[in-house]
Amino acid sequence: MMKFKDKITLVTGSARGIGKAILTKFVEEGAIGIIWDVQTELAQKTAQELTEKGGKVFVVTDVDVRNLDSVEKATEQVLKQYGRI
């Protein structure tokens, strides 16, 4: 049973470390994982790893959560893709 099937899960800093571990668990449980990170290459690598395992992932790079404009632009991208967060 997938606990989070088709739920949208956004994790900031999810290209590596704790953020990646958290996002991975949600994706394994059926969530659509949203990767927000400033590290483009690592974010793409993480997305590839998760999709190769059958996960659903959407990557938004160059997101600096210290910058409101950056967060607003990233939010718009997710809402355009899925209509919700």
C-alpha positions in Angstrom: 0.0 0.0 0.0 1.3 3.4 -0.9 0.6 5.9 1.9 1.2 9.0 -0.2 0.0 8.0 -3.7 -0.1 11.1 -5.9 0.4 13.6 -3.0 2.6 16.5 -3.9 5.6 16.5 -1.6 8.0 19.5 -1.8 11.3 19.3 0.0 13.8 22.1 -0.1 17.4 21.2 -0.3 16.5 17.7 -1.5 19.4 17.2 -3.9 21.5 15.6 -1.2 21.7 14.8 2.5 18.7 14.8 4.9 16.5 16.5 2.3 17.2 13.8 -0.2 16.5 11.1 2.3 13.2 12.7 3.3 12.1 13.1 -0.3 13.2 9.6 -1.2 11.0 8.1 1.5 8.0 10.1 0.3 8.6 9.1 -3.3 9.0 5.4 -2.3 5.5 5.7 -0.7 3.9 7.0 -3.9 4.2 10.8 -3.6 5.2 13.0 -6.5 8.5 14.5 -5.3 9.3 18.1 -5.9 13.0 18.8 -5.7 13.9 22.4 -4.9 17.6 23.1 -4.7 20.3 25.5 -5.7 22.6 22.7 -6.9 21.3 22.0 -10.4 23.6 19.0 -11.2 22.9 17.2 -7.9 19.2 17.9 -8.2 19.1 16.3 -11.7 21.1 13.3 -10.5 18.7 12.8 -7.6 15.7 13.0 -9.9 17.3 10.5 -12.2 18.0 8.1 -9.4 14.4 8.3 -8.1 12.8 8.0 -11.6 14.9 5.0 -12.4 13.4 3.4 -9.3 9.9 4.2 -10.6 9.3 7.4 -8.7 7.6 10.5 -10.0 9.8 13.6 -9.6 9.7 17.3 -10.7 12.9 19.4 -10.4 13.0 23.1 -9.9 16.6 24.3 -9.7 18.2 27.6 -8.7 15.8 27.9 -5.8 17.2 30.0 -3.0 14.8 29.8 -0.1 16.5 32.9 1.4 15.1 34.9 -1.6 11.4 35.6 -1.7 11.4 36.2 -5.5 13.2 32.8 -6.1 10.6 31.0 -3.9 7.7 32.7 -5.7 9.0 31.7 -9.1 9.6 28.1 -8.0 6.1 28.0 -6.5 4.7 29.2 -9.8 6.5 26.4 -11.7 5.1 23.7 -9.4 1.6 25.2 -9.6 1.8 25.4 -13.4 2.8 21.7 -13.6 0.5 20.2 -10.9 -2.1 22.9 -9.9 -1.4 22.3 -6.3 1.3 21.8 -3.7 
